Amino acid sequence: MAQWIHDKDPRSPNIERLLQDVPKCPGVCLFIDIVDSTWIKYREPFTKWGQKLNNTFNFISLLNDFPDNIVKGIGDEIMLYIPENVLHQKTTFRTCFALLEEIYATLDNIKNFPVDGLFLPCKVAIHYCTEAYNVTFLEGYNDYYGKDIDLSARLMSKAKPYRIVLSEKFYQKVQEDIATENIQKEQGCLKFITEKYIEDFKGVPRPVEYRVIQV
Amino acid sequence: MEIVDTLQDGVVILELRGRLDTTNYSFLEEKIMKLIDDNRIHLLVDCTDLSYISSSGLRIMLMGLKKVNSVKGRFVLCCLQENIREIFEISGFTSIFSIFATRQEAMKQF
């Protein structure tokens, strides 16, 4: 659970002291968004749209052992944060490579599901964060702050339906897993990955490197 | 995961043992593709000893179903444990697969 950062006095030195002692919390940040959901809301009744949203989020979170890692849901988007020590304790996916494979499989299953109208198309952005802190400014909430959390959200601007956008930092972690676990490079979704893109992102003072996997 | 295959009355029975996930789905994928290439198009997947299936595993099941259907074969599942059945329900897969409680019932579908 996040450390609550709070002091009623706006000039209190306690806040700085508190924040200085907060440890970094490296891990994987994921944003999963339902595509064109605003358009769908205007086209279909709330009950139909809500049912599809339920089905899609069930598919993504329950199937992938994610429920405990959902930090927040904002409309039709969910943010997940999986601290590195938690990732290694998972059974479905213990590594970044396995996590990527499962997300790819999930999007592929939704895209190729033989019955129409049950699920909604999704897009995903993934980043491996080192500049992240498990703190909250609201009592009782779990949250993560830091430059890398912002960058994860920025990556989403490059996502499209059934597309996974992964930062180069996450890709490097995947490469480490491949080497450590002796995985064949041609195996799985990595055969569909693009070359590296380098772009400036709004609010980020240095170019961002990322890759894309289109399902 | 271990895959044990036996042939019975023209039906290949695939017994899946253990966990089907990212670490091993490619073995099942290769097995199914090889069977179809060998014109073994009636497949019964016995999940009695399947303890877990992830999205990657479901993806291979879906691929198998589509491949077998495309060559006019049958892809049937049986003996799902409760947790596996729940995953199939959450993912909507119970509506697209033929699933039976026992192997005997499943064999009648061929």
Interface residues (C-beta under 8 A of the other chain):
Chain A: N55 N58 F59 L62 L63 N64 T91 T92 F93 F97 A98 E101 E102 I103 A105 T106 D108 N109 N112 F113 P114 V115 L118 F119 Q187 G188
Chain B: R19 D21 T22 T23 Y25 S26 Y52 S54 S55 S56 L58 R59 L62 K66 I87 I90 S91 G92 S95 I96
